[in-house]
Amino acid sequence: MTGDRQGWVKRSLEPGERMGEILFGLIMVLTFTLTAGLSVREGPEGVHELLVAAIGCNIAWGIIDGVFYVMGALFEKRCGRRRARTPRPPPSRASSTRRSAA
């Protein structure tokens, strides 16, 4: 199952996109935890609150990012279909005579 999942990730995301997603997630969690660390109380309860908040933040961002990824993929797919369906202009008379002369 792990090999199949890894294949799906490699097929779905370019290496640059994967690195960007990792970096964006890391920056988001660091920003969130450093900012929330100022208002959370100290001790084990504070650490627990901060951990739960950081995980919740990452899950929410993953859902949002996944929705945007699917929407972008559907948009690209529809654009490809639209290009395939658009009629091409017939070849000009001059180009058809050049082909028949050759």
N, C-alpha and C positions, 0 to 999 in steps of 0.2 A: 504493500500500500504506500509506503514511503517513497519508493522509486516512481510510482505512478503519479503521486502528488508533485514530486520534484519535476517530472516531465511536464506536467500541466503548467507549473510556474514558469519554466523555461520557455514553453510555447506561448504563454500569454503575455509575459513582460520582457522587454528588452533589458539587457544588463544595466543600462543607465537609468531606466525606470525603476528597477528593483533597488538600486543604490539610492535613488532619490526618495523612494518610499521609506527606506530604512532611516535615512537622515532626517526626513521630515518628522517621522515618529519620534526619533530621539530628541530632536529640538523641541517638539511639542511637550514631551514628558518632562524634559529638563525645565522648560519655561514654567510649566504648570506646577511642578513640585517646588521649584525655588520660590515662586510667588505664593503658593499656598502654604509653604513652610513658615512664612511670616505670620500667618493668622491661626495656624493650628497649635493647639496646646502641646506642651512637652510631655514626654513619657510614652509608655507603650500604647496608650489610647490614641495619642496624636500620630504616632507612626502608623498605626492601623488605619486611621482616618485618611492619612495621606496616601497610603498604599491603595486603599479602596478607590479613592478619588482618581489616582493616576491610572489604575486599570480601567475604571469606568470611562475616563477621558479617551484612552486608547481604543476601547471597544466602540465608543461613539464615533471616533474619527475613522475607524476601520469600516463601519457601516456606511458612513457618508462617502468615503473614498470609493468603496465598492459600488455604490449606486452611481456615482459619477463615471466610474470606469465602464460599467455596463451601458450607461447612456451614450458615452462616447463611442463604444464599440458598435452599438446599434446605429448610431448616426453614420459612422464610416461605412457600415454594411449597406445602408440605404443609399448613400451617395454612390457606392459602387454599382448597385443595381440600377440606379437612375442613369448613370453613365452608360451602362450596357444597353438600356432600353432606348436611349435617345437615338433617333434616326440620323444616320450620317448622310451628308449631301452626296448625290450621285457624282461619279467622277466626271470631270469636264471632258468635253469633246476632244480637246487637244491632247489630253493624256491618253485617251483611248486610241487615237490614231497613232501615237508614238508606240504604243504596245503592239499594235497590229503590224506596223512596219518592221519591227525587230524580228 
